[in-house]
Amino acid sequence: MIIADVIREARRARLNARASYSGFKVGAALETLQGKIFTGCNVENSTYGLTVCAERVALWKAISEGESEFQRIVVVADTDVLTPPCGACRQLLWEFCGDVEVILSNLRGDEIKHQLKALFPFPFDQSFINKE
């Protein structure tokens, strides 16, 4: 899949965001190794604690459809400074996607690419779990 197509899907997903409290709409598109795309948007509610990020929505959709191998995720927000995944999303992306490419973009077309390891240099993963 062409990266521009994945970015376009993340932008489209952002339009469905339910951000009535913060006004901060985010879209994400998670691409599998086979080029299939799963999108997500952030969904807020009045308690804030039950709010779900766009990256996690895309990840849960992909996993619920049986996917387990990913090559990249795109995150789009309407910001001047490109917005990376939050800490919770970084942890879940690391656990389920590994060191995937993370593309950050905004509505003006700016973009930057990172590997997840650069955004999450000391991840907690199965290597720390006692395996007695």
N, C-alpha and C positions, 0 to 999 in steps of 0.2 A: 504494500500500500504506500502511496506517496504521502510524505509527511504533511503536505498542505491539505490533503483529504482528511487526515486525522485531526488536524487543527480545526478545520471547518466543522467536523462533527462535534468537537468540544464546544465550539462557539454556538452551535445550534442547540446543544444540550443546555447551555447556560440560560437560554431563553425560557426554559421551563422551571428555573430555580424558584423556590418559595422562600424569599428573603424579606418578608414583610416587616421584620423587626430591625434587622441591620441594614437592609438595602444593599447588601454586598452579595451580588450574584456571581456564582462560580459554575463553570462547566468543565467536565473532564471526559476524556476519551482514552480508554485502555485498549491497546492493540495486542492481539495474540501473535504468536510466532507464525501462524498461518494467515495473518492479515485480517482477521475478524475483529470488528470494533464493538466495544461495549461502552455506552455513554452513561454519564451520571450528572446530576445537578445537586446543589446543596438544598436541603429541606429543613427549614427552621420551624420551631414552635415556641409558644410563649414561655416555656420553662428553660429555654436555651440548652439545658443539659441533655435534652433528647434530640437536639439538632444533629443532622448527619451531613458530613462533607460530601462534595461531588465525587472526590476520588474513591471514597468508600462505597458510595452507591454504585459506581462503575465496577469496582472490584467485586462486590457482592453479586451483582448481576452476572458477571462472567463466571464466577465460581458456581453460582446456582445453575448455570447452563452447562456445567461439566468442564469448563476450561481450567487449565492449570499451568500453561506456559505462555509467558508474556514477553514482549520486546520493548514496549514503550508505553508511557502515559503522557498525555497532554493536559495541562491545566490552563484554563483561560479565565481571566477576570478583567474588569474594567478599571485598571490601575495604571499609573505611570511606572511605578516600580513593579516589575514582574513578581507575581505572588507564588511562592512555593507551597507545597503541601504542609499542613500542620504536623506537629510531632506525632500525634496518634496515627495519622495517615501514613507518615513515613514508616512507622513501625509495622503497620499492616502490609504496606507495599513491600517492605523488605521480607517479611515472613512469607508472603504468598507469591511475590514476583521476583525476588532476588534483586540483583544489581541492574535494574532496568534503566533505560534511557528516560529521563524526565525532561519534557519540553514545556517551558513556561511561555505563555503568550498573553497579549492583551488585545483590545479591540482596535488598536491602531496598527496592528501587524508586527509589533516588536516581538522578538522571540529569542530565547536562549536555551541551549541544551546542556544538561548535566547528566552524569550517571548518579543513580540514587546514592551510591557510596559517598560521593562528594557532599551530598546534602545531609547524610546520616552516617558520619564516620565511625561511630562506635555502637552499632546496633546490638540489641539483645536478641539472641536467637537460640535455637536448639543446642548450640555448642555449650551453653551455660547450664543446661539442665542436667542434674545428676542422673546418670544412667547405671545405677547399681543393679 
